[in-house]
Amino acid sequence: MRQEDYNYDINNSNRDYGSPPPPQRPYPEPLMSVSDWFWTIILMSVPFVGFFVIIFWAVSSATDQISLIKRNFARAYLIVEIVLSVLLIIIFVSLISLFMRTLS
């Protein structure tokens, strides 16, 4: 090996990494404010109306970042509700069958 192979360039002048990336904003997309979330939760809490609002948000097309956030939230909310409903039905049916076996 030659001596040049062992030389170390302190300034790293032989490396070109290009220009640094431009500084990023901490939140490039608009976020939902606290009042947006407040009204979303209040609207979801109204019986029957909240269910239809969630369905509407889940199937709507996202035209901006806020509607995309609401759509994804509504889809996740529906998935959780379906899973909990299935679990509740399973528990209810098993308790009824247990009760019927105890009566026999």
C-alpha positions as CSV (number, residue, x, y, z in Angstrom):
1,M,0.0,0.0,0.0
2,R,1.1,3.5,-0.6
3,Q,1.3,6.3,1.9
4,E,-1.5,8.2,0.1
5,D,-3.9,5.5,1.0
6,Y,-3.4,6.2,4.6
7,N,-3.6,10.0,4.5
8,Y,-6.6,11.5,6.2
9,D,-8.1,14.7,4.9
10,I,-9.1,16.7,8.0
11,N,-11.3,19.2,6.1
12,N,-13.0,16.5,4.0
13,S,-12.4,18.6,1.0
14,N,-12.3,15.6,-1.3
15,R,-16.0,14.8,-0.6
16,D,-18.9,16.6,-2.2
17,Y,-22.2,16.0,-0.5
18,G,-24.0,18.8,-2.4
19,S,-25.8,21.7,-0.8
20,P,-27.8,21.1,2.4
21,P,-31.5,20.5,2.1
22,P,-33.7,23.6,2.7
23,P,-35.0,24.0,6.2
24,Q,-38.3,22.2,6.8
25,R,-41.2,23.7,8.6
26,P,-42.2,21.6,11.7
27,Y,-45.7,21.0,10.3
28,P,-45.9,21.3,6.5
29,E,-49.6,20.5,6.3
30,P,-52.3,22.3,8.1
31,L,-53.3,20.7,11.3
32,M,-56.7,20.4,12.9
33,S,-57.0,22.9,15.8
34,V,-58.4,22.1,19.2
35,S,-61.7,23.7,18.3
36,D,-61.9,21.5,15.2
37,W,-61.4,18.4,17.3
38,F,-63.9,19.7,19.9
39,W,-66.7,20.2,17.3
40,T,-65.8,16.9,15.7
41,I,-66.2,15.0,19.0
42,I,-69.4,16.9,19.9
43,L,-70.9,16.1,16.5
44,M,-70.0,12.5,16.8
45,S,-71.6,12.3,20.3
46,V,-75.1,13.3,19.0
47,P,-77.2,10.0,18.8
48,F,-78.0,8.9,15.2
49,V,-76.5,12.1,13.7
50,G,-73.0,11.1,14.8
51,F,-73.3,7.7,13.2
52,F,-74.3,9.2,9.9
53,V,-71.6,11.9,10.1
54,I,-69.0,9.2,10.7
55,I,-70.3,7.2,7.7
56,F,-70.3,10.3,5.6
57,W,-66.7,11.2,6.5
58,A,-65.5,7.6,6.0
59,V,-66.8,7.4,2.4
60,S,-66.1,10.9,1.3
61,S,-63.2,11.9,-0.9
62,A,-60.5,13.9,0.7
63,T,-60.0,17.2,-1.1
64,D,-57.6,18.8,1.4
65,Q,-55.5,17.7,4.4
66,I,-58.2,18.4,7.0
67,S,-60.8,16.2,5.2
68,L,-58.1,13.5,4.8
69,I,-57.5,13.6,8.6
70,K,-61.2,13.3,9.2
71,R,-61.7,10.5,6.7
72,N,-58.9,8.4,8.2
73,F,-60.2,9.1,11.7
74,A,-63.7,8.0,10.7
75,R,-62.4,4.8,9.1
76,A,-60.4,3.9,12.1
77,Y,-63.4,4.7,14.4
78,L,-65.6,2.5,12.3
79,I,-63.1,-0.4,12.5
80,V,-62.9,-0.1,16.3
81,E,-66.7,0.0,16.6
82,I,-67.1,-3.1,14.4
83,V,-64.5,-5.0,16.4
84,L,-66.1,-4.0,19.7
85,S,-69.6,-4.9,18.4
86,V,-68.4,-8.4,17.3
87,L,-66.8,-8.9,20.7
88,L,-70.0,-7.8,22.5
89,I,-72.1,-10.1,20.4
90,I,-69.8,-13.0,21.1
91,I,-69.8,-12.3,24.9
92,F,-73.6,-11.9,24.9
93,V,-74.2,-15.1,23.0
94,S,-71.9,-17.1,25.2
95,L,-73.5,-15.7,28.4
96,I,-77.0,-16.5,27.1
97,S,-75.9,-20.1,26.3
98,L,-74.2,-20.4,29.7
99,F,-77.4,-19.2,31.3
100,M,-79.6,-21.6,29.3
101,R,-77.3,-24.6,30.2
102,T,-77.5,-23.6,33.9
103,L,-81.3,-23.6,33.8
104,S,-81.4,-27.1,32.2
